[in-house]
Amino acid sequence: MTPYTTGKCITPSDTTFQRVMERTDPAALERAIQRWTQGRVQAAALAGDGKRLRGANRLSGAGQHWETVTLVDHCSGVPVASRSYREEGGEQAALRALLEEVQLRGRTVTLDAGHASKETMRALVEQHGGHILVRIKANCPETYGRLSELSWAGPGYRHWAGRQWQRTHRGSFERRSIAVFSPHRKLFAFPCVQQAYRITHEQCQRPGGPIQRSYSYGISSLPAAQASARRLLQLQRGHWQVESANHYRRDLSFGEDASRVRTGHGPANNAALNNAALAVLLLQGKFETVPAAQIHYAANSAAAVRLITRAA
């Protein structure tokens, strides 16, 4: 490909960009991006979850898949830090390694049931001085069984009823409520548990129609003095920022799952740069959508460079 000249510099060819992406150490790139984002985001709560890079995996051989685990700010959806890994089932280990690189003291990290482990709780609470809120599902049968057998009523339980019936994007109506109690420290096998909760999700197709109920359970190291029942419900709901503000946007706006980049470190670096682009665009806060921000900065590349190089 013939280089395009701007009069000031020669833009590298596509193949040059590809070679750089394939050969750059993902860990070094991720750390550089983290230094940029962590100086600009003061998050009280972070949501963590993993994502498989499906497009890169589709044509790769055995043992060639890539995944990333990302920590996202609950309020803004800005990705604060990410880490790539290749080991099958290595999400928990990758998350614990990522926790070593982020300032967590005084912060709360929310996690899905796949990260319900004693090692992760101890790392967050005892080693890093943070707090954890994690869902409990059948993958932790003993704890899940005890939570599901409780009455969730009577003295000792605290309740908060969420918002009234609201229409969902699918046209149905839903509302949520939460029941919380402070368990005895030996009730669960997990360390540092200060509160346990049950969220009741009610859904109906029309007001006054038949109601379907489902329950979800979780535990937290946050004591009652620091997190009310209402706050625990907010944290649990806010956890889905990692899906809606990060994973969904990486696929919809940046086409991550459709990408066929699969050589060398290309998939991991592509995901890291997608997270960096999302952080830059979301921190602006002046665009209604990510595509609108993309269009603006594609036509104003100098403004994009100034934005990235500006001091925190």
C-alpha positions as CSV (number, residue, x, y, z in Angstrom):
1,M,0.0,0.0,0.0
2,T,1.3,3.4,-0.9
3,P,1.8,5.6,2.2
4,Y,-0.4,8.6,2.6
5,T,1.5,11.8,3.2
6,T,0.0,14.7,5.2
7,G,2.9,17.0,4.5
8,K,4.2,16.6,8.1
9,C,4.6,12.9,8.3
10,I,4.0,9.7,6.4
11,T,1.2,7.5,7.8
12,P,2.4,3.9,8.2
13,S,0.7,1.2,6.0
14,D,-1.9,-1.2,7.3
15,T,0.6,-4.1,7.3
16,T,2.9,-2.0,9.6
17,F,0.0,-1.5,12.1
18,Q,-0.7,-5.2,11.9
19,R,2.9,-6.2,12.6
20,V,3.0,-3.8,15.6
21,M,-0.3,-5.2,17.0
22,E,1.0,-8.8,16.6
23,R,4.4,-8.2,18.3
24,T,3.6,-5.7,21.1
25,D,3.5,-7.2,24.6
26,P,-0.2,-7.0,25.7
27,A,0.7,-6.6,29.4
28,A,2.9,-3.6,28.7
29,L,0.2,-2.0,26.6
30,E,-2.5,-2.6,29.2
31,R,-0.3,-1.1,32.0
32,A,0.3,2.0,29.9
33,I,-3.5,2.4,29.3
34,Q,-4.2,1.8,33.0
35,R,-1.8,4.6,34.0
36,W,-3.8,6.9,31.8
37,T,-7.3,5.9,32.9
38,Q,-6.6,5.6,36.7
39,G,-5.3,9.1,36.9
40,R,-8.6,10.3,35.5
41,V,-11.3,8.1,37.1
42,Q,-12.2,8.3,40.8
43,A,-14.5,5.3,41.0
44,A,-16.2,4.4,44.3
45,A,-17.4,1.1,42.8
46,L,-16.0,-1.1,40.0
47,A,-17.6,-4.0,38.1
48,G,-15.4,-6.8,37.0
49,D,-16.1,-9.5,34.4
50,G,-14.4,-11.5,31.6
51,K,-15.1,-11.5,27.9
52,R,-14.0,-14.0,25.2
53,L,-12.8,-12.5,21.9
54,R,-15.0,-14.6,19.8
55,G,-14.0,-13.4,16.3
56,A,-10.3,-14.1,17.0
57,N,-11.2,-17.5,18.4
58,R,-13.4,-18.6,15.5
59,L,-10.6,-19.4,13.2
60,S,-7.9,-20.3,15.7
61,G,-6.6,-23.7,16.6
62,A,-6.8,-25.4,20.0
63,G,-5.1,-23.3,22.7
64,Q,-5.1,-20.2,20.7
65,H,-8.1,-18.4,22.2
66,W,-7.9,-15.0,23.9
67,E,-10.0,-13.5,26.7
68,T,-10.0,-10.3,28.7
69,V,-11.2,-9.4,32.1
70,T,-12.1,-5.7,32.7
71,L,-12.8,-3.5,35.6
72,V,-15.4,-0.8,34.8
73,D,-16.6,2.3,36.8
74,H,-20.2,1.8,38.0
75,C,-21.1,5.4,37.4
76,S,-19.6,6.3,34.0
77,G,-18.9,2.9,32.5
78,V,-15.3,3.9,31.8
79,P,-13.0,0.9,31.7
80,V,-10.4,1.5,34.4
81,A,-8.2,-1.5,33.8
82,S,-8.1,-4.8,31.8
83,R,-5.9,-7.9,31.5
84,S,-5.8,-10.4,28.7
85,Y,-5.2,-14.2,29.2
86,R,-5.1,-17.4,27.1
87,E,-5.6,-20.1,29.7
88,E,-8.9,-22.0,29.5
89,G,-10.7,-21.2,32.8
90,G,-8.1,-18.6,33.8
91,E,-10.5,-15.8,34.5
92,Q,-10.3,-15.9,38.3
93,A,-6.5,-15.9,38.2
94,A,-6.4,-13.1,35.6
95,L,-8.8,-11.0,37.8
96,R,-6.6,-11.5,40.9
97,A,-3.5,-10.5,39.0
98,L,-5.4,-7.4,37.7
99,L,-6.4,-6.5,41.3
100,E,-2.6,-6.2,42.1
101,E,-2.4,-3.3,39.6
102,V,-5.4,-1.2,40.7
103,Q,-5.8,1.1,43.8
104,L,-8.6,-0.6,45.6
105,R,-8.5,0.7,49.2
106,G,-11.9,2.0,50.1
107,R,-13.5,0.9,46.8
108,T,-16.1,-1.8,46.2
109,V,-15.7,-4.4,43.5
110,T,-18.8,-6.2,42.2
111,L,-18.4,-9.6,40.6
112,D,-20.6,-12.3,39.1
113,A,-21.0,-15.8,40.5
114,G,-18.0,-17.1,38.5
115,H,-15.7,-15.1,40.8
116,A,-17.2,-16.3,44.1
117,S,-14.1,-17.7,45.6
118,K,-12.3,-17.5,49.0
119,E,-9.0,-16.4,47.3
120,T,-10.6,-13.5,45.5
121,M,-12.4,-12.3,48.6
122,R,-9.3,-12.4,50.7
123,A,-7.3,-10.7,48.0
124,L,-9.8,-7.8,47.8
125,V,-10.6,-7.3,51.5
126,E,-7.5,-8.4,53.4
127,Q,-4.7,-7.6,51.0
128,H,-6.0,-4.6,49.2
129,G,-8.3,-3.0,51.7
130,G,-11.3,-2.9,49.4
131,H,-14.8,-4.5,49.6
132,I,-16.6,-7.1,47.5
133,L,-20.1,-7.8,46.5
134,V,-20.6,-11.1,44.6
135,R,-23.6,-13.1,43.4
136,I,-24.0,-16.6,44.6
137,K,-25.4,-19.3,42.3
138,A,-25.4,-23.1,42.1
139,N,-21.7,-23.2,41.4
140,C,-21.3,-22.6,45.2
141,P,-23.8,-25.3,46.2
142,E,-23.3,-25.1,50.0
143,T,-23.7,-21.3,50.3
144,Y,-26.4,-21.2,47.7
145,G,-28.4,-23.9,49.5
146,R,-28.2,-22.0,52.8
147,L,-29.2,-18.7,51.3
148,S,-32.2,-20.3,49.4
149,E,-33.4,-22.1,52.6
150,L,-33.6,-18.9,54.7
151,S,-37.0,-17.4,55.4
152,W,-35.9,-13.8,54.5
153,A,-38.6,-12.4,56.8
154,G,-39.0,-11.5,60.5
155,P,-36.7,-9.8,63.0
156,G,-33.1,-9.5,62.0
157,Y,-33.9,-8.9,58.3
158,R,-33.8,-5.5,56.6
159,H,-35.9,-4.8,53.6
160,W,-36.1,-2.2,50.9
161,A,-38.6,-2.1,48.0
162,G,-37.2,-0.9,44.8
163,R,-38.8,1.4,42.2
164,Q,-42.4,0.8,41.3
165,W,-43.5,-1.0,38.2
166,Q,-41.6,0.2,35.1
167,R,-41.8,-0.8,31.5
168,T,-38.8,-2.6,30.1
169,H,-37.4,-2.2,26.6
170,R,-39.3,-5.5,25.7
171,G,-42.7,-4.1,26.7
172,S,-43.2,-6.0,29.9
173,F,-43.2,-4.5,33.4
174,E,-40.8,-5.2,36.3
175,R,-39.8,-4.2,39.8
176,R,-37.3,-5.3,42.4
177,S,-37.0,-5.5,46.1
178,I,-34.2,-6.7,48.5
179,A,-34.0,-8.4,51.9
180,V,-30.7,-8.3,53.8
181,F,-29.3,-9.7,57.0
182,S,-25.9,-9.8,58.8
183,P,-25.0,-13.5,59.2
184,H,-22.9,-15.1,61.9
185,R,-19.3,-15.3,60.7
186,K,-19.3,-19.1,60.6
187,L,-22.5,-19.4,58.6
188,F,-20.8,-19.4,55.3
189,A,-17.5,-20.9,54.1
190,F,-16.5,-17.5,52.6
191,P,-14.3,-15.1,54.7
192,C,-15.1,-11.5,55.4
193,V,-18.9,-11.8,54.9
194,Q,-20.7,-9.0,56.6
195,Q,-24.0,-9.1,54.8
196,A,-26.1,-11.5,52.7
197,Y,-29.0,-10.6,50.5
198,R,-31.8,-11.9,48.3
199,I,-33.2,-9.8,45.5
200,T,-36.8,-10.5,44.3
201,H,-37.4,-9.7,40.7
202,E,-41.1,-9.5,39.7
203,Q,-42.3,-9.3,36.1
204,C,-45.6,-9.2,34.4
205,Q,-46.8,-8.6,30.8
206,R,-49.4,-6.0,31.7
207,P,-50.4,-4.1,34.9
208,G,-52.6,-6.4,37.0
209,G,-51.6,-9.5,35.1
210,P,-50.0,-12.7,36.4
211,I,-46.7,-12.0,38.2
212,Q,-43.6,-14.1,37.7
213,R,-41.0,-14.0,40.5
214,S,-37.4,-15.0,40.5
215,Y,-34.7,-14.7,43.1
216,S,-31.0,-13.9,43.1
217,Y,-28.6,-14.2,46.1
218,G,-25.3,-12.6,47.0
219,I,-22.9,-11.8,49.8
220,S,-20.8,-8.7,50.6
221,S,-18.0,-7.7,52.8
222,L,-19.6,-4.3,53.3
223,P,-21.0,-3.9,56.9
224,A,-24.5,-2.5,57.4
225,A,-23.1,0.8,58.7
226,Q,-21.5,1.4,55.2
227,A,-24.1,-0.1,52.9
228,S,-27.9,-0.1,53.5
229,A,-30.2,-2.6,51.8
230,R,-30.9,0.0,49.1
231,R,-27.2,0.5,48.5
232,L,-26.6,-3.2,48.1
233,L,-29.4,-3.3,45.5
234,Q,-27.9,-0.4,43.7
235,L,-24.5,-2.1,43.6
236,Q,-25.9,-5.3,42.3
237,R,-27.8,-3.5,39.5
238,G,-24.8,-1.3,38.8
239,H,-22.7,-4.4,38.2
240,W,-24.2,-4.8,34.7
241,Q,-22.4,-1.7,33.5
242,V,-19.6,-4.1,32.6
243,E,-22.0,-5.8,30.1
244,S,-23.9,-2.8,28.8
245,A,-21.3,-0.1,28.8
246,N,-18.3,-2.2,28.0
247,H,-18.8,-5.6,26.4
248,Y,-21.9,-4.5,24.4
249,R,-20.2,-1.3,23.1
250,R,-17.0,-3.1,22.2
251,D,-19.0,-5.4,20.0
252,L,-21.5,-2.9,18.6
253,S,-19.4,0.2,18.1
254,F,-15.9,-1.4,17.5
255,G,-17.0,-4.8,16.0
256,E,-14.8,-6.7,18.4
257,D,-16.6,-10.1,18.0
258,A,-16.6,-9.7,14.2
259,S,-12.9,-9.0,14.1
260,R,-10.8,-11.7,12.4
261,V,-7.5,-10.5,14.0
262,R,-6.0,-13.6,15.4
263,T,-2.2,-13.7,14.8
264,G,0.2,-13.3,17.6
265,H,-0.8,-10.8,20.3
266,G,-3.2,-9.0,17.9
267,P,-6.5,-10.0,19.5
268,A,-5.4,-9.0,23.0
269,N,-4.0,-5.6,21.9
270,N,-7.1,-4.9,19.8
271,A,-9.2,-5.4,22.9
272,A,-6.9,-3.2,25.0
273,L,-7.1,-0.4,22.4
274,N,-10.9,-0.8,22.2
275,N,-11.0,-0.3,26.0
276,A,-8.7,2.7,25.7
277,A,-10.9,4.3,23.0
278,L,-14.0,3.8,25.1
279,A,-12.3,5.4,28.1
280,V,-11.3,8.4,26.0
281,L,-14.8,8.8,24.5
282,L,-16.8,8.2,27.7
283,L,-14.6,10.6,29.8
284,Q,-15.7,13.4,27.5
285,G,-19.3,13.1,28.6
286,K,-20.5,15.5,25.8
287,F,-21.7,12.9,23.3
288,E,-25.0,11.1,23.4
289,T,-23.6,7.9,21.9
290,V,-20.2,6.3,21.2
291,P,-20.8,6.4,17.4
292,A,-21.4,10.1,17.6
293,A,-18.1,10.6,19.4
294,Q,-16.3,8.3,16.8
295,I,-17.6,10.4,13.9
296,H,-16.5,13.6,15.7
297,Y,-13.0,12.5,16.4
298,A,-12.5,10.8,13.0
299,A,-13.1,14.2,11.4
300,N,-10.9,16.0,14.1
301,S,-7.9,13.8,14.6
302,A,-5.9,16.7,16.1
303,A,-8.5,17.1,18.8
304,A,-8.2,13.4,19.6
305,V,-4.5,13.6,20.0
306,R,-4.8,16.6,22.3
307,L,-7.4,14.8,24.4
308,I,-5.1,11.7,24.8
309,T,-1.9,13.7,25.6
310,R,-3.6,16.2,28.0
311,A,-2.4,15.9,31.6
312,A,-4.8,14.4,34.1
